[in-house]
Amino acid sequence: MALLSTPTPLPILLGLLSILLFHPITTTSGIRLGILRRPSPHLPVFREAPAFRNGEQCGSENTDAIHVAMTLDANYIRGTMAAVFSLLQHSTCPENLYFHFLSARIAPEFFSSIKSTFPYLNFKTYAFDSNRVRWKISKSIRQALDQPINYARIYLADILPTDMRRVIYLDSDLIVVDDIAKLWSVDMEDKVVAAPEYCRANFSQYFTDAFWSDPDLSKTFQGRNPCYFNTGVMVVDVDKWRKGGYTQKVEEWMALQKRKRLYHLGSLPPFLLVLAGNIKGVDHRWNQHGLGGDNFEGRCRNLHPGPISLLHWSGKGKPWLRLDARKPCTVDHLWAPYDLYHSARHFLEE
């Protein structure tokens, strides 16, 4: 009782409170007692995701690893967290997933945000030098498409470890509702990229009249049956990419675009120029794309008919922005359950 009768000085109380709030406490048994952390001034705060463990049928984390590459950007990190959460939740062997995050700046808050949200995640962060591509980018129809980090996928083979043979590249504005191991196991058939193809799309619209009217450039696709594919979901044989010099091939088209306007979009058209008609086609269920609407207004779109394994909010409209604005599209409610964002309002409610 003597302890209760002696008032504790206010500075000491405040000091203890700050320790409890901002420094998670771990016991020797590994039980996490502290759950609140200091929010970064640049990043939102996320709830901690549950631990996902392998089933008995899973093989070794080393021999059966599945490698997933994504970019990290402050404007899209909320989408990245939702995407990772969806991948883990629907994976039969979540501990076999290894994430490789490319960021234009390796900031401590990125690492700590991922680690505190997914304490058991296998991941590594890589620095992407924006200057490598900054002066090669041509202005497109939407400013978001012109950010250097949007071009990082071109340099995957140069950044990732040389002993890595295959990687799945995923955009940050998607969720996966199936076991990603099914996409990982696709037979590449000696192709450098595997992705869903959309041969009914008007392929010619991705390039300017100047491209099609040029007698030499218009022959680019001779001998190929070029179809549109979305570069936000790709299985990449990084070993073949390196040996085939595909980074340089894409860069050559970007350099030509600087001299002569060949297309209006960002990093997609040079991929099409190099690879369209020469990739391994994957079932459309692995990229239900376009849910963000068009590139100008981001109008609502409905789901395409057929089975779905991956939903992709490509286009201007992003689900977290529309939900926050209380003007969601119907499809945005499919993304919401994977949102780990911990707003100030949520703190107060808890």
C-alpha positions in Angstrom: 0.0 0.0 0.0 2.9 2.3 0.5 3.5 2.3 -3.2 0.0 3.5 -3.8 0.2 6.3 -1.2 3.4 7.8 -2.8 2.5 9.8 -5.9 4.7 9.1 -8.9 6.2 12.3 -10.4 4.5 13.3 -13.6 7.7 13.2 -15.8 8.3 9.6 -14.8 4.8 8.7 -15.7 5.1 10.3 -19.0 8.4 8.5 -19.7 6.9 5.1 -18.8 3.9 5.9 -21.0 6.0 6.8 -24.0 8.0 3.5 -23.6 4.8 1.4 -23.6 3.3 3.3 -26.5 6.2 3.5 -28.9 8.5 0.5 -28.0 7.0 -2.9 -28.4 7.8 -5.2 -25.5 8.8 -8.8 -26.2 9.1 -11.5 -23.5 11.6 -14.3 -23.7 8.8 -16.6 -25.0 8.3 -14.4 -28.0 4.8 -13.1 -27.0 4.3 -9.6 -28.4 2.9 -7.4 -25.6 3.4 -3.9 -27.1 1.2 -3.4 -30.1 1.3 0.3 -30.6 4.2 1.9 -32.5 5.3 5.4 -33.5 3.7 6.3 -36.8 6.0 7.6 -39.5 5.4 11.2 -40.5 5.4 10.0 -44.1 3.6 6.6 -44.0 0.2 5.5 -42.7 0.0 3.1 -39.7 -1.1 -0.5 -40.3 -2.6 -3.2 -38.1 -0.4 -6.2 -37.5 -1.4 -9.1 -39.7 -1.9 -12.6 -38.2 0.9 -15.2 -38.7 0.3 -17.6 -41.6 2.0 -21.0 -41.4 2.7 -23.8 -43.8 0.5 -26.8 -44.0 1.9 -30.3 -43.6 2.0 -30.8 -47.4 4.4 -27.9 -47.9 8.0 -28.6 -48.8 11.2 -26.8 -47.8 11.1 -23.0 -47.6 14.5 -23.0 -49.5 13.9 -25.6 -52.3 10.2 -24.7 -52.8 10.5 -20.9 -52.5 8.2 -18.6 -54.4 9.7 -15.2 -55.2 7.4 -12.2 -55.6 8.7 -8.7 -56.6 6.8 -5.5 -55.9 7.7 -1.8 -55.7 7.5 0.3 -52.5 6.2 3.9 -52.8 4.6 6.1 -50.1 1.6 6.8 -52.3 0.9 3.1 -53.0 2.1 1.4 -49.8 -1.5 0.9 -48.5 -2.1 -1.1 -51.7 1.1 -3.0 -51.3 0.2 -4.1 -47.7 -3.2 -5.2 -48.9 -1.7 -7.2 -51.7 0.8 -8.9 -49.5 -1.9 -9.8 -47.0 -4.1 -11.3 -49.7 -1.1 -13.4 -51.0 -0.4 -14.8 -47.5 -4.0 -15.5 -46.7 -4.7 -17.5 -49.8 -1.4 -19.3 -50.0 -1.2 -23.0 -49.1 2.4 -22.5 -48.1 2.7 -18.9 -47.0 6.1 -19.4 -45.3 7.5 -20.3 -48.8 6.8 -16.8 -50.1 9.7 -14.5 -50.4 9.1 -10.8 -51.2 11.5 -8.5 -52.9 10.6 -4.9 -52.6 12.1 -2.3 -54.9 12.1 1.3 -53.7 13.4 4.6 -55.1 14.7 5.3 -51.6 15.6 2.8 -48.9 14.1 4.6 -45.9 14.0 3.0 -42.4 10.3 3.7 -42.1 9.6 1.4 -45.1 11.4 -1.5 -43.5 9.9 -0.9 -40.1 6.4 -0.5 -41.5 6.6 -3.9 -43.3 8.3 -5.6 -40.3 5.7 -4.4 -37.8 2.8 -5.2 -40.1 4.1 -8.7 -41.1 6.5 -9.8 -38.3 7.0 -13.2 -39.9 7.4 -12.2 -43.5 10.4 -13.3 -45.6 11.4 -10.1 -47.4 14.3 -8.0 -48.6 14.4 -4.4 -49.8 16.4 -3.1 -52.7 17.4 0.4 -53.8 16.3 1.4 -57.3 18.3 4.3 -58.6 15.7 6.6 -60.2 18.5 8.4 -62.2 19.0 5.2 -64.2 15.7 5.8 -65.9 14.6 9.3 -65.1 16.0 11.0 -68.3 14.7 8.1 -70.4 11.0 8.7 -69.5 8.7 10.4 -71.9 5.6 12.3 -70.7 2.5 10.1 -70.9 -1.2 10.7 -70.6 -1.1 10.4 -66.7 1.5 11.8 -64.3 1.4 8.7 -62.1 2.7 6.6 -65.1 5.7 8.9 -65.4 7.2 8.1 -62.0 10.6 6.4 -62.2 9.5 3.6 -59.8 6.9 2.6 -62.4 9.8 1.6 -64.6 11.6 -0.5 -62.0 10.2 -3.7 -63.4 12.5 -3.2 -66.4 15.5 -3.6 -64.2 14.4 -6.6 -62.1 17.1 -8.9 -63.6 19.8 -6.4 -62.8 18.7 -5.8 -59.2 17.6 -9.2 -57.9 20.2 -11.9 -56.8 22.0 -13.5 -59.8 21.1 -17.0 -58.5 17.3 -16.3 -58.8 15.9 -17.9 -61.9 12.2 -16.8 -61.8 10.1 -14.1 -60.1 6.5 -13.0 -60.2 6.2 -9.3 -60.6 3.0 -7.7 -59.1 1.7 -4.2 -59.1 0.6 -2.6 -55.8 -3.0 -2.0 -56.8 -4.2 -5.6 -56.7 -5.3 -8.5 -54.5 -4.8 -12.2 -55.0 -7.7 -14.5 -54.1 -6.1 -17.8 -55.1 -2.9 -19.7 -54.3 -0.1 -17.9 -56.0 1.7 -21.2 -56.3 -0.5 -22.0 -59.2 0.8 -19.0 -61.2 4.3 -19.7 -60.1 4.2 -23.2 -61.5 3.2 -22.2 -65.0 5.2 -23.9 -67.8 7.1 -21.0 -69.4 7.8 -23.1 -72.6 11.1 -21.4 -73.0 9.6 -17.9 -73.0 11.0 -15.0 -71.0 7.6 -13.7 -69.7 4.3 -15.4 -68.9 1.1 -13.3 -68.5 -2.5 -13.3 -69.5 -2.9 -12.2 -73.1 -5.9 -10.2 -74.5 -6.0 -10.7 -78.2 -9.4 -9.2 -78.7 -8.1 -5.8 -77.5 -7.4 -3.2 -80.2 -3.7 -3.6 -80.2 -3.1 -0.7 -82.6 -4.4 1.8 -80.2 -1.4 1.5 -78.0 0.8 3.2 -80.6 0.5 6.5 -82.5 -0.2 7.1 -86.1 3.4 8.1 -86.5 4.4 4.6 -85.5 2.1 2.8 -87.9 2.8 5.2 -90.8 6.5 4.7 -90.6 7.5 2.0 -93.2 10.2 0.5 -90.9 8.6 0.8 -87.5 5.3 -0.7 -88.8 7.2 -3.9 -89.5 8.1 -4.4 -85.9 5.6 -7.1 -85.3 6.1 -9.0 -88.5 6.2 -12.7 -87.9 4.5 -12.3 -84.5 0.8 -12.3 -83.5 1.0 -9.4 -81.0 -1.6 -9.3 -78.3 -2.0 -6.8 -75.4 -0.8 -8.0 -72.0 -0.7 -6.1 -68.7 2.8 -5.7 -67.2 1.3 -5.4 -63.7 1.2 -9.2 -63.4 4.1 -11.2 -65.0 6.1 -14.3 -64.4 9.6 -13.4 -65.5 12.4 -15.8 -66.2 15.1 -13.4 -65.0 17.9 -15.7 -66.1 16.7 -15.6 -69.7 16.0 -11.8 -69.4 19.6 -11.2 -68.4 21.1 -13.5 -71.1 18.8 -12.0 -73.8 19.6 -8.4 -72.9 15.9 -7.5 -72.6 16.6 -4.4 -70.4 18.6 -2.9 -73.2 15.9 -3.8 -75.8 13.3 -2.0 -73.8 15.5 1.0 -73.3 16.2 1.3 -77.0 12.5 1.8 -77.6 12.3 4.3 -74.8 15.2 6.2 -76.5 13.4 6.2 -79.8 10.2 7.4 -78.1 12.2 10.4 -76.9 13.0 11.3 -80.5 9.7 10.3 -82.2 6.4 10.0 -80.3 5.5 6.3 -80.7 3.0 5.8 -77.9 1.1 7.7 -75.1 1.2 5.4 -72.1 4.1 4.9 -69.7 6.2 1.7 -69.3 3.7 -0.7 -71.0 4.3 0.1 -74.7 8.0 -0.6 -74.8 7.3 -4.0 -73.2 4.7 -4.7 -75.9 7.2 -3.7 -78.7 9.8 -6.1 -77.4 7.6 -9.0 -76.2 4.1 -8.9 -77.6 3.4 -12.1 -79.6 6.3 -13.9 -77.9 5.2 -14.6 -74.4 3.6 -17.6 -72.6 -0.2 -16.9 -72.3 -1.7 -17.5 -68.9 -5.4 -17.9 -68.0 -7.2 -14.6 -67.8 -8.3 -15.4 -64.2 -4.8 -14.2 -63.2 -5.4 -10.6 -64.1 -8.9 -9.2 -63.8 -7.5 -5.8 -64.8 -9.0 -2.4 -65.5 -10.9 -2.2 -62.2 -9.5 1.3 -61.6 -11.3 2.5 -64.7 -9.8 4.6 -67.5 -6.7 6.6 -67.3 -8.5 10.0 -67.3 -11.5 9.8 -65.0 -11.2 6.3 -63.3 -14.9 5.5 -63.8 -16.3 2.4 -62.2 -16.1 -0.9 -64.1 -17.7 -4.2 -63.5 -16.0 -7.6 -63.2 -15.4 -9.5 -66.4 -17.2 -12.8 -66.7 -15.4 -16.0 -65.7 -13.4 -17.3 -62.7 -11.1 -14.9 -60.8 -7.8 -15.5 -59.1 -6.5 -11.9 -59.1 -8.2 -8.5 -59.1 -6.3 -5.6 -60.4 -7.3 -1.9 -60.1 -5.2 -0.7 -63.0 -6.3 2.7 -64.3 -6.7 6.0 -62.5 -9.1 4.9 -59.7 -7.6 3.2 -56.7 -9.8 1.5 -54.1 -8.4 3.0 -51.0 -8.8 6.5 -52.4 -12.4 5.9 -53.5 -13.3 4.2 -50.2 -11.8 7.1 -48.2 -13.7 9.6 -50.2 -16.9 7.6 -49.6 -17.4 7.3 -53.3 -16.5 3.6 -53.8 -17.2 1.5 -56.8 -18.9 -1.8 -56.2 -15.7 -3.7 -56.9 -13.8 -1.7 -54.2 -15.7 -3.6 -51.5 -13.8 -6.7 -52.6 -10.5 -5.0 -51.8 -11.6 -3.5 -48.4 -11.3 -6.8 -46.4 -7.5 -6.8 -47.1 -7.0 -3.2 -46.1 -4.7 -3.1 -43.0 -4.7 0.7 -42.7 -5.0 1.8 -39.1 -6.4 5.3 -39.1 -6.6 7.7 -36.2 -10.3 7.1 -36.2 -9.7 3.3 -35.6 -7.4 4.1 -32.7 -10.1 6.1 -31.0 -12.7 3.4 -31.6 -10.5 0.8 -30.0 
